[in-house]
Amino acid sequence: HPALSRRYVLCEVVSEDPRCRQCIEDRALGLAVRDAITRVHGDYGLACCSISFTVKYLNAYTGTVLLRCRKDSYRLLCSALPFVRYLESRAQRYPCFLNTLHVGGTIRTCQKFLIQYNRTQLLRLLQNCTSEEERQCIQKSLLSCSLTEEQSQSGDEEEDDGTE
């Protein structure tokens, strides 16, 4: 069924402005991505990407974002993401960019990737520790990196079709 064929794009919002994280919300992010798609691919690209496009998950604290789109338009979406230059909130513009981490066929493959990615980042931090207290804090974070079984509430978790 073509409507079920989707791709999930895992990104992180990167900004030097600490206030940027506070303004990360579904609507602002969705608008910024749609604007970038329009600038890069025009109305045709926006129309292709808008079908089933949604901000599926957002964590303002970590800056992690999961976008969903149709499988046949994920390349258009991914090629426009580097052109997101800012997020807008309450008439304020916060400079930032989206770093694409992973493209997956299911939310679960993105979750698994994110756990490995976070573990790698924490290990890097661990190697650069300056105090024992800092080291223990990071080791505690490393131990808490695990994937807990959770039933999909929305029925959005279709099977991988093996074409990632």
C-alpha positions as CSV (number, residue, x, y, z in Angstrom):
1,H,0.0,0.0,0.0
2,P,1.7,3.2,-1.2
3,A,0.2,5.4,1.6
4,L,2.0,3.4,4.2
5,S,5.4,3.7,2.6
6,R,7.0,6.4,4.7
7,R,10.5,7.6,5.8
8,Y,11.4,9.1,9.1
9,V,14.2,11.7,9.1
10,L,16.0,12.1,12.5
11,C,17.7,15.5,12.9
12,E,19.1,17.6,15.6
13,V,18.7,21.4,15.9
14,V,22.1,23.0,16.3
15,S,22.3,26.6,17.5
16,E,24.9,28.7,19.4
17,D,22.0,30.7,20.9
18,P,20.8,29.0,24.1
19,R,17.4,30.7,23.7
20,C,16.8,28.8,20.4
21,R,16.1,25.5,22.3
22,Q,13.2,27.3,24.2
23,C,11.5,28.2,20.9
24,I,11.6,24.7,19.3
25,E,8.0,23.8,18.8
26,D,6.3,21.6,16.2
27,R,4.6,24.5,14.4
28,A,7.7,26.7,14.1
29,L,9.9,23.8,13.0
30,G,7.3,22.6,10.4
31,L,7.0,26.1,9.0
32,A,10.8,26.5,8.8
33,V,11.2,23.2,6.9
34,R,8.3,24.0,4.5
35,D,9.8,27.4,3.8
36,A,13.2,25.8,3.0
37,I,11.5,23.2,0.7
38,T,9.7,26.0,-1.1
39,R,13.0,28.0,-1.5
40,V,14.9,25.0,-2.8
41,H,12.3,23.1,-4.8
42,G,9.4,25.6,-5.4
43,D,5.7,24.9,-5.1
44,Y,6.0,21.6,-6.8
45,G,8.6,20.3,-4.2
46,L,6.4,21.7,-1.4
47,A,3.3,19.9,-2.8
48,C,5.2,16.6,-3.1
49,C,6.7,16.9,0.4
50,S,3.5,18.1,2.1
51,I,1.7,14.9,1.5
52,S,2.0,13.1,4.9
53,F,4.8,15.4,6.1
54,T,4.6,16.0,9.8
55,V,6.9,16.7,12.8
56,K,6.4,13.3,14.5
57,Y,8.6,13.9,17.6
58,L,10.3,16.8,19.1
59,N,12.5,17.1,22.2
60,A,13.3,20.8,22.8
61,Y,15.7,19.8,25.7
62,T,18.0,17.7,23.4
63,G,17.1,19.4,20.1
64,T,16.1,16.0,18.6
65,V,13.5,16.1,15.9
66,L,11.8,13.3,14.0
67,L,10.2,14.2,10.7
68,R,7.9,11.9,8.7
69,C,7.3,12.1,4.9
70,R,6.3,9.8,2.1
71,K,9.0,7.5,0.9
72,D,9.0,8.9,-2.6
73,S,9.6,12.5,-1.4
74,Y,12.2,12.0,1.4
75,R,15.1,13.0,-0.9
76,L,13.4,16.3,-1.7
77,L,12.9,16.9,2.1
78,C,16.5,15.9,3.0
79,S,18.0,18.1,0.3
80,A,16.1,21.1,1.6
81,L,17.0,20.6,5.4
82,P,20.4,22.3,5.1
83,F,18.6,25.4,4.0
84,V,16.8,25.8,7.3
85,R,18.7,28.8,8.7
86,Y,16.6,29.9,11.7
87,L,13.5,29.1,13.8
88,E,11.0,31.8,14.5
89,S,9.1,32.2,17.7
90,R,7.1,35.2,19.0
91,A,8.5,37.4,16.2
92,Q,12.1,36.5,17.2
93,R,14.4,34.7,14.8
94,Y,17.0,32.3,16.3
95,P,19.8,31.2,13.9
96,C,20.2,27.5,13.8
97,F,20.6,24.6,11.4
98,L,19.3,21.0,11.2
99,N,21.9,18.3,11.2
100,T,20.4,15.1,9.6
101,L,21.5,12.1,11.7
102,H,19.6,9.2,10.2
103,V,16.8,8.3,7.7
104,G,14.8,5.2,8.6
105,G,11.8,3.2,7.4
106,T,10.3,3.0,10.9
107,I,10.3,5.1,14.1
108,R,12.0,2.1,15.8
109,T,15.0,2.1,13.5
110,C,15.4,5.8,14.3
111,Q,15.1,5.1,18.0
112,K,17.8,2.4,17.8
113,F,20.1,4.7,15.9
114,L,19.5,7.6,18.4
115,I,20.5,5.3,21.3
116,Q,23.8,4.3,19.6
117,Y,24.4,7.9,18.6
118,N,23.8,9.2,22.2
119,R,26.0,6.5,23.6
120,T,28.9,7.5,21.2
121,Q,28.5,11.2,22.1
122,L,28.5,10.3,25.9
123,L,31.6,8.2,25.4
124,R,33.3,11.2,23.7
125,L,32.3,13.4,26.7
126,L,33.7,10.7,29.1
127,Q,37.1,10.8,27.4
128,N,37.2,14.6,27.8
129,C,36.2,14.7,31.5
130,T,38.2,17.0,33.8
131,S,36.8,15.9,37.2
132,E,35.7,12.6,38.9
133,E,32.3,14.1,39.6
134,E,31.8,14.9,35.9
135,R,33.0,11.4,35.0
136,Q,30.5,9.7,37.3
137,C,27.6,11.9,36.0
138,I,28.4,10.9,32.4
139,Q,28.8,7.2,33.3
140,K,25.4,7.3,34.9
141,S,23.9,8.7,31.7
142,L,25.6,6.0,29.7
143,L,24.1,3.3,31.8
144,S,20.6,4.8,31.3
145,C,20.8,4.5,27.5
146,S,18.4,1.6,26.6
147,L,15.4,1.0,24.5
148,T,12.2,0.1,26.4
149,E,9.5,-1.8,24.7
150,E,6.5,0.4,24.0
151,Q,3.4,-0.4,22.1
152,S,2.8,2.1,19.2
153,Q,-0.3,4.1,20.1
154,S,-1.0,5.6,16.7
155,G,-0.4,2.5,14.6
156,D,2.3,4.4,12.8
157,E,5.0,1.8,13.2
158,E,4.7,-0.2,10.0
159,E,7.1,-2.9,9.0
160,D,10.5,-2.1,7.4
161,D,10.4,-2.8,3.7
162,G,14.2,-3.3,3.6
163,T,14.9,-0.3,1.3
164,E,16.6,2.1,3.8
